[in-house]
């Protein structure tokens, strides 16, 4: 996958902790550690967004809509 080089600013304590992870070979370098952390955070944000949107749905309405669609299509399906 293509990558791009960027510059970021970190608090000194965060950088110190990051360097400890690299030094202990948890990550091969700073870039890989930051990339992994950012991917994880983005995944959590996306999952949370999906959960929030799903929570807005009314289960009874969705079930009625699904049942209505099934009954309307009942005669259109070929018999096997």
Residue pairs with C-beta under 8 A, 6 or more apart in sequence:
8 34
10 18
18 30
18 33
18 34
19 30
21 27
21 33
22 28
22 29
22 30
22 33
26 33
27 33
27 36
